[in-house]
Amino acid sequence: MTPLLHLSGLTKAYPGVVANDNVGFEIAPGEVHALLGENGAGKSTLVKMIYGLVRPDSGEMRLHGQAFAPHEPRAARAAGVAMVFQHFSLFEALSVAENIALGMDDAPETDALSDEIRTVSKKYGLTLDPDRMVGDLSAGERQRVEIVRCLLQNPKLLVMDEPTSVLTPQEVDVLFETLRRLRDEGTSILYISHKLEEIRTICDNATILRLGKVVGTCVPAEETPRTMAEMMVGTELKSPTKRPYQPGPVLLDVKNLQLPSKDPFGTSLRDVTFSLHAGEVLGVAGVAGNGQDELLLALSGEELTQNAAITLKGAAIGNKGPNHRRLQGLLAAPEERLGHAAAPDMSLTENALLTGHARQRLTNKGFVKWQATQNFARAIIEKFDVRTPGASHAAKSLSGGNLQKFVIGREIMQRPDVLVVNQPTWGVDASAAAFIREALLELAEQGAGVLVISQDLDELMEISDTFAVLSEGRLSRVRSASGVTIEEIGLLMGGTEVDHAAA
């Protein structure tokens, strides 16, 4: 059988790095093919070449047996290649139909397009109302918009980048049914994900990249997540070690926390109540857009609340800002690495100074102690295995996984009493994720309270002592993480069950 897509000798180099080095593999018609690799392995560059966003330096691509060299995404789409990106490219103030029309090269009239959206979404089990505003949709519904927009182009190859990162387990099941239906109809799917159990479930074959080169192939169903992860990293993978949990005194106490969202499409916090103890890892699950960002802003002090709503070691801090909270021992690491957790164009040394100046005493009478700051940055790099030429390099020069290790390490190295982290391993490969999770567990073992906000349920079950679910700005009651199934958590995440602490 002639492969749908044939890649041979694809090479792409940038100054100082070869992103793809002589890459070649094939995807058959009607095949779900996984592309695996650590952060920085070359996956993004490769799919950008397939989709016409990047031109290869050498090598060739063949689609349907014919030479394929798209000079822009429009040419790739015309040839039958569509892509669903990890980060949605939607306008919240426009309707579903209007967003889909913007992503089409030759969109029909509005009424005709709305009919097509209803037909396609019903056929593939992705129910959508073309008249709804995107800002009113859940994260799962927004992903449906992206997928339906691709399906309206009748693609022969659908590229999907981390497609389940914002979905509940139940929504993942629906998505997989859609992908199987597309596969049965002859559509090929190139599937990128760090969730290796999902790779085993949905993918027929896998190609593994490491440092820009193809280092192996496998049939995922015949492997375990661990063996695939070890193929990706080229070494034995260390799993985080969970220690027995014995709760200490309450460090952080939150009672009836209210916070209106300043984002017109955000989610306001309503009556959030919980306590975090010394030595406890409290996991907060939830689908994106249910108040996670607002919760971190409220706890970090970037958004002020009623003073008595938040107490740290018995002292009310609701109306205190981030600097005061950091000095008192409450530190935070937000989800957005570049722009929020780190300044992209500033060096790692300067980024270490941004949050560490007070607790690490990196200033003296308004002057920066640069040697001490450099030593702090270098210590983070060394202890957290941050792959970088040095502390003088800009934050934006690091891969996502390495920057995340730096951000988490910067906060842990300041010895917090309470650490709040939002999506600690978002888009991070298996090796870096295991490293970060182990660091969080070690911090709790040393007596800190750790609050982990995450959409990765496997992660929460791996490291959490207790957990709660954030849905529509409300937090469920906190319960023990032992004995709870992923399905039960998924129902709470989707709002199917009402279990709010304030109810």
Backbone torsions as a table, in degrees:
resi	resn	phi	psi	omega
1	MET	NA	131.7	177.4
2	THR	-67.4	126.9	179.3
3	PRO	-64.0	149.6	175.4
4	LEU	-67.4	-47.6	-179.4
5	LEU	-127.3	129.1	178.2
6	HIS	-124.3	122.4	177.5
7	LEU	-112.2	136.6	-178.4
8	SER	-144.3	121.7	173.7
9	GLY	63.4	25.0	-177.7
10	LEU	-66.3	125.3	179.8
11	THR	-134.2	134.7	176.4
12	LYS	-142.7	122.4	-178.9
13	ALA	-119.5	144.4	171.9
14	TYR	-119.7	165.6	-179.9
15	PRO	-53.7	117.1	176.3
16	GLY	87.6	-5.5	-177.6
17	VAL	-152.6	140.4	172.4
18	VAL	-99.9	106.3	-175.3
19	ALA	-71.5	-42.4	176.3
20	ASN	-131.5	131.2	-174.1
21	ASP	-126.2	97.6	174.9
22	ASN	58.3	47.3	-176.9
23	VAL	-81.9	134.3	175.7
24	GLY	-151.8	136.6	171.3
25	PHE	-167.6	175.3	-177.2
26	GLU	-128.0	150.6	172.9
27	ILE	-124.0	125.2	-178.1
28	ALA	-83.9	158.0	173.4
29	PRO	-58.8	135.1	178.0
30	GLY	71.0	25.5	-180.0
31	GLU	-110.6	140.1	170.5
32	VAL	-99.5	110.0	-171.9
33	HIS	-113.4	123.9	-179.4
34	ALA	-88.8	142.1	172.3
35	LEU	-115.5	111.6	-173.7
36	LEU	-112.3	151.6	176.9
37	GLY	166.2	156.8	176.4
38	GLU	-67.7	169.5	170.1
39	ASN	-59.4	132.7	-178.7
40	GLY	86.9	4.1	-179.2
41	ALA	-76.4	-17.7	178.7
42	GLY	112.3	8.7	-177.3
43	LYS	-64.5	-47.6	-176.2
44	SER	-62.6	-43.8	179.4
45	THR	-61.6	-41.0	-178.4
46	LEU	-62.8	-48.0	-177.8
47	VAL	-70.9	-27.2	175.3
48	LYS	-66.6	-33.8	176.1
49	MET	-68.7	-40.0	179.0
50	ILE	-64.2	-35.6	-175.6
51	TYR	-92.3	1.3	175.3
52	GLY	84.9	13.1	178.8
53	LEU	-86.4	-22.2	-178.7
54	VAL	-136.7	140.7	176.8
55	ARG	-97.0	131.1	177.6
56	PRO	-69.2	152.0	175.1
57	ASP	-76.2	-33.4	178.2
58	SER	-158.1	171.4	-177.3
59	GLY	96.6	177.2	-178.8
60	GLU	-141.1	156.2	173.1
61	MET	-124.4	142.1	176.3
62	ARG	-130.1	132.0	179.2
63	LEU	-120.1	125.2	-174.7
64	HIS	56.9	29.8	179.3
65	GLY	82.3	-3.0	-178.6
66	GLN	-107.2	150.4	178.3
67	ALA	-55.2	136.4	-174.9
68	PHE	-135.2	112.8	-179.4
69	ALA	-144.6	70.0	-176.2
70	PRO	-64.0	131.4	179.6
71	HIS	-90.6	-7.9	176.9
72	GLU	-161.8	162.5	-179.3
73	PRO	-56.9	-33.3	179.9
74	ARG	-59.2	-40.1	178.9
75	ALA	-68.3	-37.6	177.3
76	ALA	-64.5	-43.5	179.4
77	ARG	-63.8	-39.6	179.2
78	ALA	-63.1	-28.9	179.6
79	ALA	-84.9	-7.0	177.5
80	GLY	105.7	17.8	179.1
81	VAL	-108.5	126.9	177.8
82	ALA	-126.2	156.4	-177.1
83	MET	-140.3	134.1	172.7
84	VAL	-106.2	112.3	-175.3
85	PHE	-81.3	158.0	179.3
86	GLN	-62.7	-41.1	-179.9
87	HIS	-102.1	124.7	-174.6
88	PHE	-64.6	143.7	176.0
89	SER	-115.4	70.0	-175.2
90	LEU	-124.0	149.8	175.4
91	PHE	-99.5	116.7	-172.8
92	GLU	-66.8	-27.4	-176.2
93	ALA	-86.3	2.5	178.0
94	LEU	-110.7	160.7	-180.0
95	SER	-76.1	170.7	176.5
96	VAL	-58.4	-48.7	-178.2
97	ALA	-62.7	-40.1	-179.5
98	GLU	-66.2	-40.0	177.5
99	ASN	-64.2	-42.7	-179.6
100	ILE	-65.7	-39.5	179.2
101	ALA	-61.5	-38.6	-179.8
102	LEU	-64.1	-27.1	-178.5
103	GLY	-93.1	4.8	180.0
104	MET	-107.2	145.3	-178.3
105	ASP	-77.5	-27.7	-179.2
106	ASP	-144.2	71.2	-173.9
107	ALA	-71.2	138.8	175.8
108	PRO	-74.2	177.5	176.6
109	GLU	-60.4	157.5	-171.7
110	THR	-56.1	-47.8	-177.7
111	ASP	-63.2	-42.9	179.5
112	ALA	-65.6	-40.3	178.9
113	LEU	-64.9	-40.8	178.8
114	SER	-60.8	-40.7	177.5
115	ASP	-63.5	-40.9	179.4
116	GLU	-64.9	-40.4	179.2
117	ILE	-61.2	-45.5	179.4
118	ARG	-62.5	-42.1	-178.3
119	THR	-65.1	-49.8	-177.6
120	VAL	-67.7	-42.3	-178.3
121	SER	-65.7	-36.3	177.5
122	LYS	-69.4	-41.5	-178.6
123	LYS	-59.7	-39.3	-174.9
124	TYR	-103.5	13.7	175.2
125	GLY	68.7	29.5	-178.6
126	LEU	-118.6	64.4	-171.5
127	THR	-53.1	126.9	179.6
128	LEU	-141.7	142.4	171.8
129	ASP	-101.8	111.4	-175.5
130	PRO	-62.6	-17.8	-177.0
131	ASP	-90.5	-10.1	-178.0
132	ARG	-73.4	146.7	175.6
133	MET	-73.7	136.9	-179.2
134	VAL	-62.7	-33.4	179.0
135	GLY	-61.8	-19.4	179.5
136	ASP	-93.7	-0.8	-176.4
137	LEU	-89.2	152.1	172.0
138	SER	-73.2	169.7	179.2
139	ALA	-61.2	-40.4	178.9
140	GLY	-63.7	-39.2	178.8
141	GLU	-68.6	-34.7	177.7
142	ARG	-65.5	-37.5	177.1
143	GLN	-64.6	-35.3	176.8
144	ARG	-60.0	-37.8	178.4
145	VAL	-59.4	-46.2	-179.6
146	GLU	-62.4	-42.8	-177.5
147	ILE	-69.0	-44.7	-179.9
148	VAL	-62.8	-38.6	176.9
149	ARG	-58.0	-39.0	177.1
150	CYS	-70.1	-42.6	-175.5
151	LEU	-66.7	-29.0	177.8
152	LEU	-65.1	-16.0	178.7
153	GLN	-92.4	3.0	177.8
154	ASN	52.5	58.3	-175.2
155	PRO	-73.4	151.8	171.6
156	LYS	-96.9	-22.7	175.0
157	LEU	-133.2	123.1	179.1
158	LEU	-113.2	118.0	177.9
159	VAL	-95.2	126.6	-178.1
160	MET	-125.0	122.2	-177.4
161	ASP	-107.7	110.7	-179.7
162	GLU	48.6	57.7	-171.6
163	PRO	-73.3	-15.6	-175.3
164	THR	-108.3	10.3	-172.4
165	SER	-66.8	-20.4	-178.4
166	VAL	-117.4	19.6	-174.2
167	LEU	-110.0	149.7	170.5
168	THR	-74.7	163.3	177.2
169	PRO	-56.2	-37.0	179.3
170	GLN	-67.0	-38.6	177.6
171	GLU	-68.6	-32.6	176.0
172	VAL	-62.6	-41.9	178.6
173	ASP	-59.8	-42.2	179.0
174	VAL	-64.1	-44.4	179.4
175	LEU	-59.9	-44.0	-178.4
176	PHE	-64.9	-34.9	175.0
177	GLU	-62.2	-40.6	177.5
178	THR	-62.7	-45.0	-179.0
179	LEU	-64.8	-38.3	178.2
180	ARG	-65.7	-37.2	178.9
181	ARG	-65.9	-42.1	177.0
182	LEU	-62.8	-42.9	178.9
183	ARG	-60.9	-43.8	-179.4
184	ASP	-65.1	-25.9	178.3
185	GLU	-85.4	-1.5	176.1
186	GLY	103.7	-0.6	177.8
187	THR	-77.3	133.3	175.6
188	SER	-91.0	148.9	-177.4
189	ILE	-131.9	126.0	172.0
190	LEU	-100.5	116.1	-165.7
191	TYR	-116.4	121.2	178.7
192	ILE	-113.5	126.5	179.8
193	SER	-161.6	148.1	171.5
194	HIS	-90.7	-4.9	-179.2
195	LYS	-88.8	94.6	-168.7
196	LEU	-72.1	-26.5	175.9
197	GLU	-66.6	-35.2	175.9
198	GLU	-66.9	-37.7	176.9
199	ILE	-58.5	-42.8	178.9
200	ARG	-62.4	-35.5	-174.6
201	THR	-75.4	-41.3	-166.8
202	ILE	-109.7	-20.9	-169.6
203	CYS	-98.4	141.7	179.6
204	ASP	-83.9	-41.6	-179.0
205	ASN	-142.5	163.6	-179.2
206	ALA	-142.0	142.9	171.5
207	THR	-113.8	132.8	-176.4
208	ILE	-108.8	127.0	176.1
209	LEU	-105.2	142.6	172.4
210	ARG	-144.5	122.6	-179.2
211	LEU	53.2	40.1	174.1
212	GLY	86.1	-4.5	-177.5
213	LYS	-114.7	151.0	171.6
214	VAL	-75.8	120.5	-177.8
215	VAL	-111.9	-2.9	178.7
216	GLY	171.6	167.7	173.9
217	THR	-134.4	161.3	177.5
218	CYS	-161.0	166.0	169.5
219	VAL	-99.6	107.2	-172.0
220	PRO	-53.8	-36.7	-178.4
221	ALA	-62.6	-20.7	-179.3
222	GLU	-94.7	1.5	-178.9
223	GLU	-115.3	172.4	170.7
224	THR	-109.5	160.3	175.1
225	PRO	-53.9	-36.6	-178.7
226	ARG	-66.6	-45.5	-178.3
227	THR	-65.7	-36.2	177.0
228	MET	-67.7	-39.9	178.2
229	ALA	-63.0	-38.7	-179.5
230	GLU	-71.1	-29.7	172.8
231	MET	-66.1	-37.2	-179.5
232	MET	-66.7	-42.6	-173.7
233	VAL	-94.0	-16.3	177.9
234	GLY	76.5	17.8	179.4
235	THR	-155.9	169.9	178.8
236	GLU	-68.3	136.7	-176.3
237	LEU	-95.1	130.9	178.6
238	LYS	-91.5	126.4	179.0
239	SER	-89.4	144.7	176.7
240	PRO	-58.6	144.2	-178.7
241	THR	-102.5	115.1	179.8
242	LYS	-81.9	129.3	179.9
243	ARG	-99.8	158.5	176.6
244	PRO	-60.5	139.8	-176.1
245	TYR	-101.9	121.8	174.1
246	GLN	-127.7	104.4	-173.9
247	PRO	-62.1	137.3	175.1
248	GLY	-97.7	-159.8	179.9
249	PRO	-66.3	159.0	178.0
250	VAL	-68.8	126.7	177.1
251	LEU	-100.1	-42.9	-178.3
252	LEU	-124.7	125.9	-179.1
253	ASP	-125.7	121.9	-178.6
254	VAL	-119.1	126.0	-177.0
255	LYS	-130.9	123.0	174.8
256	ASN	48.7	45.6	-179.2
257	LEU	-70.0	126.2	176.6
258	GLN	-119.2	135.7	175.7
259	LEU	-151.8	105.6	175.6
260	PRO	-64.7	135.3	179.0
261	SER	-75.9	135.0	176.8
262	LYS	-80.5	-14.9	176.7
263	ASP	-81.3	123.0	-178.7
264	PRO	-59.4	-20.9	177.3
265	PHE	-111.7	14.9	178.2
266	GLY	-84.9	-173.9	-178.6
267	THR	-124.0	122.8	179.8
268	SER	-76.2	145.5	176.0
269	LEU	-82.6	137.5	-176.8
270	ARG	-132.6	114.5	173.3
271	ASP	52.9	43.7	179.0
272	VAL	-75.7	126.0	-176.8
273	THR	-137.7	127.8	174.2
274	PHE	-168.1	164.9	173.8
275	SER	-126.9	143.9	178.4
276	LEU	-121.1	125.8	-175.7
277	HIS	-99.3	161.1	172.9
278	ALA	-61.3	134.7	178.9
279	GLY	81.4	4.4	-175.1
280	GLU	-102.6	138.4	167.6
281	VAL	-107.5	109.1	179.5
282	LEU	-100.1	117.3	179.2
283	GLY	-95.2	132.2	177.9
284	VAL	-114.4	111.1	-179.7
285	ALA	-92.0	162.9	176.6
286	GLY	161.6	148.8	174.0
287	VAL	-73.8	144.9	-178.7
288	ALA	-52.1	140.6	176.7
289	GLY	91.0	13.1	179.9
290	ASN	-105.7	16.2	176.2
291	GLY	112.4	7.9	-178.6
292	GLN	-62.2	-47.7	-179.7
293	ASP	-62.3	-42.0	-179.7
294	GLU	-64.0	-36.8	179.3
295	LEU	-65.3	-43.7	178.7
296	LEU	-64.4	-41.5	179.8
297	LEU	-61.6	-39.2	179.9
298	ALA	-68.4	-40.4	-177.1
299	LEU	-77.1	-32.2	-178.7
300	SER	-77.4	-21.1	-177.4
301	GLY	96.2	3.3	176.4
302	GLU	-70.6	-25.8	170.5
303	GLU	-122.5	126.8	-177.7
304	LEU	-87.8	150.1	-178.5
305	THR	-131.0	-175.2	174.1
306	GLN	-60.8	136.8	-168.0
307	ASN	-58.1	-43.3	-174.2
308	ALA	-76.3	-7.9	-176.9
309	ALA	-68.7	-28.1	-178.0
310	ILE	-129.0	124.2	175.1
311	THR	-123.0	138.9	179.0
312	LEU	-119.5	116.0	-177.9
313	LYS	51.9	39.1	175.1
314	GLY	90.0	-7.5	-178.6
315	ALA	-105.0	131.9	179.3
316	ALA	-69.2	131.0	-177.2
317	ILE	-132.9	10.7	-174.9
318	GLY	-56.9	-31.5	-179.1
319	ASN	-104.6	18.7	178.1
320	LYS	-101.6	144.5	-177.5
321	GLY	-82.5	-179.5	-175.8
322	PRO	-59.9	-41.0	-177.1
323	ASN	-62.9	-42.9	177.9
324	HIS	-62.1	-45.3	-177.6
325	ARG	-65.3	-38.0	178.5
326	ARG	-63.9	-43.8	178.7
327	LEU	-61.9	-32.5	-180.0
328	GLN	-84.0	-6.6	172.7
329	GLY	111.5	5.2	178.2
330	LEU	-103.4	113.3	-179.0
331	LEU	-117.0	157.4	-176.2
332	ALA	-143.8	150.0	175.3
333	ALA	-129.8	110.0	-175.6
334	PRO	-76.4	170.2	-177.4
335	GLU	-67.4	-46.0	-174.4
336	GLU	-76.3	111.0	-175.5
337	ARG	-68.6	-54.4	-176.7
338	LEU	-92.8	117.2	178.7
339	GLY	109.5	-25.1	178.7
340	HIS	-121.9	-56.8	178.0
341	ALA	-77.2	-29.3	-178.9
342	ALA	-144.6	146.6	175.9
343	ALA	-85.7	117.5	-170.7
344	PRO	-55.1	-43.9	-173.0
345	ASP	-89.0	-3.6	178.7
346	MET	-90.2	152.4	-179.4
347	SER	-70.7	166.7	176.6
348	LEU	-63.5	-34.6	176.4
349	THR	-61.2	-47.5	-179.9
350	GLU	-65.9	-36.5	177.7
351	ASN	-69.3	-31.0	174.7
352	ALA	-65.3	-35.5	-179.9
353	LEU	-67.7	-35.7	-172.2
354	LEU	-55.3	-44.2	-178.7
355	THR	-107.6	-12.6	-174.6
356	GLY	-102.7	0.2	-171.9
357	HIS	-61.2	-36.9	-175.6
358	ALA	-80.9	-55.3	-174.8
359	ARG	-68.7	-29.9	-179.8
360	GLN	-94.3	0.0	178.7
361	ARG	54.4	55.9	-176.5
362	LEU	-94.3	3.6	175.7
363	THR	-130.0	157.8	177.9
364	ASN	-142.8	109.6	-179.6
365	LYS	55.3	41.0	176.2
366	GLY	88.8	-5.7	179.9
367	PHE	-103.5	139.6	-179.2
368	VAL	-78.7	133.3	174.6
369	LYS	-90.1	87.4	-169.8
370	TRP	-64.4	-36.2	179.8
371	GLN	-65.0	-43.7	178.1
372	ALA	-64.8	-37.8	179.3
373	THR	-66.0	-43.4	177.1
374	GLN	-62.4	-40.1	178.5
375	ASN	-63.5	-38.5	178.1
376	PHE	-64.4	-46.3	179.6
377	ALA	-62.3	-42.9	179.9
378	ARG	-65.0	-36.1	178.6
379	ALA	-64.6	-40.2	176.8
380	ILE	-61.9	-47.7	-178.0
381	ILE	-59.0	-43.1	-177.3
382	GLU	-72.1	-48.4	-175.2
383	LYS	-69.1	-34.2	-175.6
384	PHE	-103.1	15.5	172.2
385	ASP	52.0	49.3	178.9
386	VAL	-82.0	118.5	-177.3
387	ARG	-82.6	103.7	-179.4
388	THR	-156.6	149.6	177.3
389	PRO	-63.4	-24.0	-179.8
390	GLY	171.0	169.7	-176.3
391	ALA	-70.4	-13.8	-179.9
392	SER	-82.6	-8.1	-178.3
393	HIS	-79.7	149.4	-177.0
394	ALA	-68.9	150.2	179.8
395	ALA	-58.9	-36.8	-176.5
396	LYS	-69.5	-11.6	180.0
397	SER	-81.2	-11.7	-178.3
398	LEU	-86.5	151.1	170.8
399	SER	-67.6	163.8	-177.7
400	GLY	-57.7	-43.2	-178.5
401	GLY	-66.4	-40.0	-179.6
402	ASN	-70.9	-37.8	176.9
403	LEU	-66.1	-37.2	178.4
404	GLN	-64.7	-40.5	177.1
405	LYS	-62.7	-37.7	178.1
406	PHE	-66.0	-45.1	-177.8
407	VAL	-63.4	-48.1	179.5
408	ILE	-65.2	-42.5	179.9
409	GLY	-62.6	-38.7	179.1
410	ARG	-57.7	-39.7	-179.0
411	GLU	-78.0	-42.0	-178.7
412	ILE	-64.5	-37.2	-178.7
413	MET	-66.4	-13.7	177.8
414	GLN	-89.3	5.8	175.3
415	ARG	53.9	61.0	-179.2
416	PRO	-71.7	153.6	169.0
417	ASP	-80.3	-35.3	177.7
418	VAL	-134.2	130.5	176.0
419	LEU	-122.3	126.8	176.5
420	VAL	-111.1	122.7	-179.7
421	VAL	-126.8	137.3	179.0
422	ASN	-111.0	118.1	-179.8
423	GLN	54.1	64.2	-173.5
424	PRO	-65.1	-24.6	-178.7
425	THR	-123.6	29.8	179.8
426	TRP	-59.8	121.9	177.1
427	GLY	64.5	21.5	-175.7
428	VAL	-103.6	141.8	-178.0
429	ASP	-71.6	171.3	-171.5
430	ALA	-60.3	-41.2	-177.5
431	SER	-66.8	-48.0	179.7
432	ALA	-66.2	-37.5	179.3
433	ALA	-62.5	-44.3	179.5
434	ALA	-62.7	-38.5	179.7
435	PHE	-64.1	-46.4	-178.7
436	ILE	-64.4	-43.9	-179.6
437	ARG	-62.8	-40.7	178.2
438	GLU	-63.1	-39.3	179.3
439	ALA	-64.6	-38.7	178.2
440	LEU	-66.5	-40.3	178.2
441	LEU	-65.4	-40.2	178.1
442	GLU	-63.5	-38.4	178.8
443	LEU	-63.0	-43.8	177.9
444	ALA	-64.6	-38.2	179.8
445	GLU	-63.3	-26.9	178.3
446	GLN	-82.3	-0.3	174.0
447	GLY	108.9	1.2	178.1
448	ALA	-81.2	158.4	169.5
449	GLY	-97.4	132.2	-176.0
450	VAL	-122.8	122.7	176.5
451	LEU	-107.8	117.1	-177.4
452	VAL	-112.2	114.0	174.9
453	ILE	-95.1	121.4	-173.8
454	SER	-152.7	146.4	172.4
455	GLN	-93.3	-5.7	-179.0
456	ASP	-90.0	101.4	-175.9
457	LEU	-67.0	-34.8	177.2
458	ASP	-62.0	-39.5	177.9
459	GLU	-62.4	-46.7	-178.3
460	LEU	-63.2	-40.0	179.7
461	MET	-69.4	-25.6	-178.3
462	GLU	-76.8	-34.8	-172.1
463	ILE	-117.6	-14.5	-172.0
464	SER	-82.6	141.2	169.2
465	ASP	-88.3	-38.4	178.7
466	THR	-134.3	162.7	178.4
467	PHE	-151.9	160.6	173.7
468	ALA	-146.0	166.8	-178.5
469	VAL	-120.5	131.4	176.9
470	LEU	-98.9	118.4	-178.5
471	SER	-138.7	123.5	-179.9
472	GLU	53.6	37.4	175.7
473	GLY	82.3	1.4	178.0
474	ARG	-112.1	146.1	-179.2
475	LEU	-106.5	130.5	175.8
476	SER	-67.7	170.0	175.4
477	ARG	-65.0	148.7	178.2
478	VAL	-80.1	132.2	-179.7
479	ARG	-135.6	167.5	176.9
480	SER	-65.3	142.5	-179.9
481	ALA	-79.7	-14.7	-177.7
482	SER	-78.4	137.3	174.7
483	GLY	82.9	1.9	179.8
484	VAL	-97.3	137.2	-177.6
485	THR	-90.4	157.2	176.3
486	ILE	-60.5	-36.2	-179.0
487	GLU	-63.6	-42.0	179.3
488	GLU	-63.3	-41.8	178.9
489	ILE	-65.5	-39.5	179.7
490	GLY	-60.3	-38.8	178.6
491	LEU	-65.3	-40.6	177.3
492	LEU	-65.7	-40.0	179.6
493	MET	-62.5	-36.6	-179.0
494	GLY	-82.8	-0.3	179.2
495	GLY	77.5	14.2	-178.0
496	THR	-71.5	-35.4	-179.5
497	GLU	-112.1	139.1	177.7
498	VAL	-96.2	118.4	-175.5
499	ASP	-148.9	43.8	-174.1
500	HIS	-80.2	146.0	-177.3
501	ALA	-61.4	-33.5	-176.3
502	ALA	-86.6	-6.4	-176.6
503	ALA	-70.2	NA	NA
